[in-house]
């Protein structure tokens, strides 16, 4: 039985020089690459190849490894640029204060506040609006007791960690989207770079950033595995046009961004297909396309409800 679940919850460089009769090329190799080249040299010598053959072969390997290093550096830079825009969300239940004023509630930073769930989100604009999944903050959105709170951890542009209470601004269960707002007065924050999901192609690289199982700022990599998928929303309606990816998405990833190779957000990580009772990602994961988010979030910020519910 399978089920679809929301996800709430270098080696030292060595300088090597190879010389032919006409040129000298200097290559910076990792220790692993040097071992590979040494092994290949022995194999080629045993097969009767000359030193010039080895030089040509090793140069090709070095160029290939340089491409790999460039790709690795690109992913590292992508994470470095994007992660400051990703937030960690705690869903809290607070208790009434024991003071004489029975209406007073404990502060969100009080140690007695109970963490009931965690999730992810991303900074939408410089005013402190945070986009996440509705199911991450559903308890806060439907709270009638006044005992639910939301705590948001984020970093400013100076890399200082901030802890703020998140206020719910609007939500749309039909698309599993919600908007929080935190007070960022006196702090500069970095909104995400918003892309488009219109021209996505199956097979292109994508990256998920979030807080699976509470492990903050986690990056997973994969590809767009499918397009136009249909997944259930919290209110039972179908969310059409979802992006399928094999980038690992687990509990706590919900609400975090799915980004393309340019660091642009192309979707909101939302659900994973799991074996019933395991809760472990199967590699079949889903994100709400950013074009859907772009049509919904502005209305949530201004009106608190989606456009269709205003009339």
C-alpha positions as CSV (number, residue, x, y, z in Angstrom):
1,X,0.0,0.0,0.0
2,X,1.3,3.4,-0.9
3,X,0.1,6.9,0.1
4,X,0.8,10.5,-0.8
5,X,2.1,12.4,2.2
6,X,2.7,16.1,2.9
7,X,6.3,16.7,3.9
8,X,5.4,18.7,7.0
9,X,7.0,17.6,9.7
10,X,37.7,17.8,-0.6
11,X,40.9,16.4,-1.0
12,X,44.1,18.5,-1.0
13,X,45.1,19.7,-4.4
14,X,48.2,18.1,-6.0
15,X,50.1,19.9,-8.8
16,X,50.9,17.5,-11.7
17,X,52.9,18.4,-14.8
18,X,52.8,16.4,-18.0
19,X,55.4,17.3,-20.8
20,X,55.4,16.4,-24.5
21,X,58.0,17.3,-27.1
22,X,56.0,20.5,-28.0
23,X,54.2,21.8,-24.9
24,X,53.9,21.8,-21.2
25,X,50.4,21.7,-19.5
26,X,49.9,22.3,-15.8
27,X,46.8,20.6,-14.3
28,X,45.4,20.9,-10.8
29,X,44.1,17.5,-9.7
30,X,42.5,16.1,-6.6
31,X,44.1,13.2,-4.9
32,X,41.5,10.9,-6.2
33,X,42.0,12.1,-9.8
34,X,45.8,11.6,-9.4
35,X,45.2,8.0,-8.3
36,X,43.0,7.4,-11.3
37,X,45.6,8.7,-13.7
38,X,48.3,6.7,-12.1
39,X,46.2,3.5,-12.5
40,X,45.4,4.4,-16.1
41,X,49.1,5.0,-16.8
42,X,50.0,1.4,-15.6
43,X,47.2,0.0,-17.7
44,X,48.3,1.8,-20.8
45,X,52.0,0.9,-20.3
46,X,51.0,-2.7,-19.9
47,X,49.0,-2.5,-23.1
48,X,52.1,-1.1,-25.0
49,X,50.9,2.5,-25.4
50,X,53.6,5.2,-25.5
51,X,54.1,8.2,-23.2
52,X,52.5,10.5,-25.8
53,X,49.4,8.3,-25.8
54,X,49.3,8.6,-22.0
55,X,49.7,12.4,-22.3
56,X,46.7,12.7,-24.6
57,X,44.6,10.4,-22.5
58,X,45.5,12.1,-19.2
59,X,44.8,15.6,-20.7
60,X,41.3,14.4,-21.7
61,X,40.7,13.1,-18.2
62,X,41.9,16.3,-16.6
63,X,39.6,18.3,-18.9
64,X,36.6,16.1,-18.0
65,X,37.4,16.3,-14.3
66,X,37.6,20.1,-14.6
67,X,34.1,20.1,-16.1
68,X,32.9,18.0,-13.1
69,X,34.5,20.5,-10.7
70,X,32.9,23.4,-12.4
71,X,29.5,21.7,-12.2
72,X,30.1,21.0,-8.5
73,X,31.1,24.6,-7.8
74,X,28.0,25.8,-9.6
75,X,25.7,23.8,-7.3
76,X,27.6,25.0,-4.3
77,X,27.2,28.6,-5.4
78,X,23.5,28.0,-6.1
79,X,22.9,26.8,-2.6
80,X,25.0,29.7,-1.1
81,X,22.9,32.2,-3.0
82,X,19.5,30.6,-2.5
83,X,19.6,29.2,1.1
84,X,19.4,32.6,2.9
85,X,15.9,33.0,1.4
86,X,14.7,29.7,2.9
87,X,13.1,29.7,6.3
88,X,12.4,27.1,9.0
89,X,8.9,27.0,10.5
90,X,7.8,25.6,13.8
91,X,4.2,25.0,14.6
92,X,3.7,25.7,18.3
93,X,1.0,25.2,20.9
94,X,1.2,27.6,23.8
95,X,-0.4,27.5,27.2
96,X,-2.3,30.2,29.0
97,X,-0.2,32.1,31.5
98,X,-0.4,31.2,35.2
99,X,-0.7,34.9,36.1
100,X,-3.9,36.4,37.5
101,X,-4.8,37.6,34.0
102,X,-6.2,34.3,32.7
103,X,-6.5,35.8,29.2
104,X,-2.7,36.3,28.9
105,X,-0.9,33.7,26.8
106,X,2.7,32.5,27.0
107,X,5.1,34.1,24.6
108,X,6.1,32.2,21.4
109,X,9.7,32.1,22.8
110,X,8.6,30.5,26.1
111,X,10.2,27.1,26.8
112,X,6.8,25.7,27.6
113,X,5.5,26.2,24.1
114,X,5.2,22.7,22.5
115,X,6.5,22.1,19.0
116,X,3.7,20.2,17.2
117,X,5.3,20.2,13.7
118,X,7.9,21.7,11.5
119,X,8.1,22.8,7.9
120,X,9.8,25.1,5.4
121,X,9.0,28.2,3.5
122,X,10.7,31.0,1.6
123,X,10.9,34.7,1.7
124,X,8.6,36.2,-0.9
125,X,9.5,39.9,-0.6
126,X,11.5,42.4,1.5
127,X,8.4,43.2,3.6
128,X,8.6,39.9,5.4
129,X,6.0,37.8,3.6
130,X,6.7,34.1,3.7
131,X,5.2,31.5,1.4
132,X,4.7,28.0,2.6
133,X,2.2,25.1,2.4
134,X,-1.2,25.5,3.9
135,X,-0.8,22.1,5.6
136,X,2.3,23.4,7.4
137,X,0.3,26.1,9.2
138,X,-3.2,24.6,9.1
139,X,-3.5,24.5,12.9
140,X,-2.8,28.2,13.1
141,X,-5.1,29.0,10.1
142,X,-8.0,27.2,11.7
143,X,-7.3,28.0,15.4
144,X,-10.2,29.2,17.4
145,X,-8.7,28.8,20.8
146,X,-5.9,31.4,20.4
147,X,-3.4,28.8,21.6
148,X,-1.6,28.2,18.2
149,X,1.5,30.0,17.2
150,X,4.1,29.9,14.4
151,X,7.8,30.6,14.9
152,X,9.9,31.4,11.8
153,X,13.7,31.1,11.7
154,X,15.4,33.1,9.0
155,X,18.7,34.9,8.2
156,X,19.2,38.4,7.1
157,X,21.6,39.6,4.4
158,X,24.4,39.8,7.0
159,X,23.9,36.1,7.8
160,X,22.5,36.8,11.3
161,X,19.9,34.3,12.4
162,X,16.5,35.8,13.3
163,X,13.6,34.2,15.2
164,X,10.2,35.8,14.6
165,X,6.6,35.0,15.2
166,X,4.8,34.4,12.0
167,X,1.4,35.9,11.6
168,X,-1.0,34.2,9.1
169,X,-1.9,36.6,6.3
170,X,-3.9,34.4,4.0
171,X,-4.3,30.8,2.9
172,X,-5.8,28.7,0.1
173,X,-6.3,25.0,1.0
174,X,-7.3,24.2,-2.6
175,X,-3.7,24.8,-3.7
176,X,-2.1,24.0,-0.4
177,X,-0.6,27.5,-0.1
178,X,-0.4,30.0,2.7
179,X,1.3,33.3,3.4
180,X,2.9,34.3,6.7
181,X,4.3,37.6,7.7
182,X,7.2,38.3,10.1
183,X,8.3,41.7,11.5
184,X,11.6,42.5,9.7
185,X,11.9,46.1,10.7
186,X,15.5,47.0,11.0
187,X,16.7,43.9,9.1
188,X,17.4,43.4,5.4
189,X,16.2,40.1,4.1
190,X,16.7,38.4,0.7
191,X,13.6,37.3,-1.2
192,X,13.9,34.3,-3.6
193,X,14.4,34.8,-7.3
194,X,11.1,33.7,-8.8
195,X,11.2,31.8,-12.1
196,X,8.6,30.2,-14.2
197,X,7.2,26.6,-14.5
198,X,5.9,27.2,-18.0
199,X,8.9,25.9,-20.0
200,X,10.1,23.1,-17.7
201,X,11.4,20.0,-19.4
202,X,11.5,16.4,-18.1
203,X,15.1,15.6,-17.4
204,X,16.3,19.1,-16.4
205,X,18.1,19.5,-13.1
206,X,16.3,20.8,-10.0
207,X,17.2,21.3,-6.4
208,X,15.1,21.2,-3.2
209,X,16.1,23.2,-0.2
210,X,14.4,22.8,3.2
211,X,14.4,21.4,6.7
212,X,13.7,17.6,6.5
213,X,13.2,16.2,10.0
214,X,14.3,19.5,11.5
215,X,17.7,19.4,9.8
216,X,17.9,23.0,8.7
217,X,19.2,24.2,5.3
218,X,19.3,20.8,3.6
219,X,19.9,20.6,-0.1
220,X,18.9,17.6,-2.3
221,X,19.3,17.3,-6.0
222,X,17.5,15.5,-8.8
223,X,15.7,16.1,-12.0
224,X,12.2,17.0,-13.2
225,X,10.7,13.5,-13.5
226,X,7.3,14.4,-14.8
227,X,5.0,17.3,-15.5
228,X,1.2,17.9,-15.3
229,X,0.7,15.5,-12.4
230,X,-2.4,15.6,-10.2
231,X,-2.2,15.4,-6.4
232,X,-4.8,15.8,-3.7
233,X,-5.1,19.1,-1.8
234,X,-5.8,19.4,2.0
235,X,-9.5,20.1,1.2
236,X,-9.8,17.1,-1.0
237,X,-9.8,18.8,-4.4
238,X,-7.2,18.0,-7.0
239,X,-4.1,20.2,-7.6
240,X,-3.4,19.9,-11.3
241,X,-0.2,20.6,-13.1
242,X,2.1,19.5,-10.2
243,X,5.8,18.9,-10.9
244,X,7.2,15.5,-10.2
245,X,10.8,15.2,-9.1
246,X,13.2,12.6,-7.7
247,X,15.0,15.3,-5.6
248,X,14.4,13.9,-2.1
249,X,11.5,15.5,-0.2
250,X,10.8,14.3,3.3
251,X,8.9,15.4,6.3
252,X,9.9,19.0,7.1
253,X,10.6,19.9,3.4
254,X,7.0,21.0,2.8
255,X,6.8,24.7,1.8
256,X,10.4,24.9,0.7
257,X,11.4,25.9,-2.8
258,X,12.2,23.7,-5.7
259,X,14.7,25.6,-7.8
260,X,16.2,25.3,-11.3
261,X,19.9,25.4,-12.3
262,X,19.8,29.2,-12.2
263,X,18.6,29.3,-8.7
264,X,15.1,30.4,-9.7
265,X,12.1,29.0,-7.8
266,X,10.0,26.8,-10.1
267,X,7.8,25.1,-7.4
268,X,6.8,24.7,-3.8
269,X,7.8,21.3,-2.4
270,X,4.6,19.7,-1.1
271,X,4.2,16.0,-1.1
272,X,6.0,12.6,-1.4
273,X,4.7,9.2,-2.4
274,X,5.5,6.8,0.4
275,X,4.8,3.2,1.4
276,X,2.1,3.3,4.0
277,X,3.5,3.4,7.5
278,X,7.1,4.2,6.6
279,X,6.9,8.0,5.9
280,X,10.1,7.6,3.8
281,X,10.4,9.3,0.4
282,X,10.2,6.8,-2.4
283,X,11.7,9.2,-5.0
284,X,8.3,10.2,-6.3
285,X,7.9,13.7,-5.0
286,X,5.7,16.6,-6.0
287,X,5.8,20.4,-6.0
288,X,3.2,23.0,-6.8
289,X,4.3,24.9,-9.9
290,X,5.5,28.5,-9.3
291,X,3.1,29.8,-12.0
292,X,0.2,28.6,-9.8
293,X,1.9,30.3,-6.8
294,X,2.3,33.6,-8.8
295,X,-1.5,33.6,-9.5
296,X,-2.4,32.9,-5.9
297,X,-0.1,34.6,-3.5
298,X,-0.7,38.2,-4.5
299,X,-4.4,37.8,-3.7
300,X,-3.6,36.1,-0.4
301,X,-1.3,39.0,0.6
302,X,-3.9,41.7,-0.3
303,X,-7.2,40.0,0.5
304,X,-6.3,37.0,2.7
305,X,-8.3,34.7,0.4
306,X,-7.9,33.5,-3.2
307,X,-9.6,35.5,-6.0
308,X,-12.4,32.9,-6.5
309,X,-13.5,33.3,-2.8
310,X,-13.9,37.0,-2.9
311,X,-17.4,36.9,-4.5
